[in-house]
Amino acid sequence: MDFRRVKVLEGKWEGIKVLREK
């Protein structure tokens, strides 16, 4: 597992969740 890729994916998911919440 590439921790760098995981962090990027988590950041993208967090952004999508925030956009959906608003």
C-alpha positions as CSV (number, residue, x, y, z in Angstrom):
1,M,0.0,0.0,0.0
2,D,1.3,3.5,-0.9
3,F,0.5,5.8,2.0
4,R,1.0,8.8,-0.2
5,R,-1.8,7.6,-2.6
6,V,-4.0,6.7,0.3
7,K,-3.7,10.3,1.8
8,V,-4.5,11.8,-1.6
9,L,-7.6,9.6,-2.0
10,E,-8.7,10.4,1.5
11,G,-8.4,14.1,0.8
12,K,-10.5,13.8,-2.4
13,W,-13.2,11.8,-0.6
14,E,-13.3,14.4,2.2
15,G,-13.7,17.2,-0.4
16,I,-16.5,15.3,-2.1
17,K,-18.3,14.7,1.2
18,V,-18.1,18.4,2.1
19,L,-19.5,19.4,-1.4
20,R,-22.4,16.9,-1.0
21,E,-23.2,18.2,2.5
22,K,-23.4,21.8,1.3
